[in-house]
Amino acid sequence: MPTPNNKPKRDDIWWRVAALVVGLPLMLVLALTAVSVASDGGRVPSELAAAARETGVMRCSEGTIDHGDGSLVDRLFDSGRFRCTAWRMRQHL
């Protein structure tokens, strides 16, 4: 009885290597971007709460996190700066 040839073909191996070489860095960049966006989403409310405790006539009601020039490298490695996008008058009691 002949035994089946279970060796993978050379073409199959190259596709797997190419998929790993392209897919792994792509997944890493996507994961780091998602973590950065999630971090910014959690940071905005805390910045707004800190701005609400400050004294003054105006208070910040909305804001975003700006990362340098907006490139992928800046988004991943720069913590960014909070920028207020909407202001409201503080109500005095």
C-alpha angles and dihedrals in degrees: 000000000000118000118231118248105246097176112120115243118252091242092055091055094051092053091051092049091047091049090051094046092050100031101048097056090042092053090046093053092046092049093049091048091051091050091050092050091047090050091051090049091055094044098055096066092049091050090050091050091051090049091051091058092055120097122241143094096272128049131193114249102174136018149161138216113247119205111201109267094348096250121145092251092053092046092053101040105026117076089211132217128269113243121191112227100180132034131197133191113256113241112231119213 
